[in-house]
Amino acid sequence: MAMSIGSPGGDQEVMVEMNTTPLIDVMLVLLVMLIITIPIQTHAVKLEMPPPNQPPPPIEPTVVLLEVDFDGTVIWNGNPVPNRSTMDTYLIQAAQADPQPEIHLKPNRLAKYDDVARVLADAQRLGVTKIGFVGTEEYGQQ
């Protein structure tokens, strides 16, 4: 009696395909964890816009040109400001004026962000509400 075992190397070959199901499961879990743990980025600047169809003010406000030079020098209407306390004095006077003057902030292209942010923070802290950037059209052209 002879028994047939099969041909050598027939159906008993080693399976060489990788099972990717656990890999996909792990990647999906990591993706869900990443989505959940990333904080929602909200970059919002709160602006108080005037109501629509409001008539212009009866008195034209005075305009103060406030420049921040490349080396951090602050210039108030063409005159260099020697220190921060003098700058605070100017800003307090502007905040207390009725009507408040419009402060046009014009930073130099090479001015450090820190210097401009310090001027803006001081103005906000001291109660200046009418402040805006001017001369920004030069930054759009490269």
Order of alpha helices (4+ residues) and beta strands (2+ residues): alpha-beta-beta-beta-alpha-beta-alpha-beta-alpha
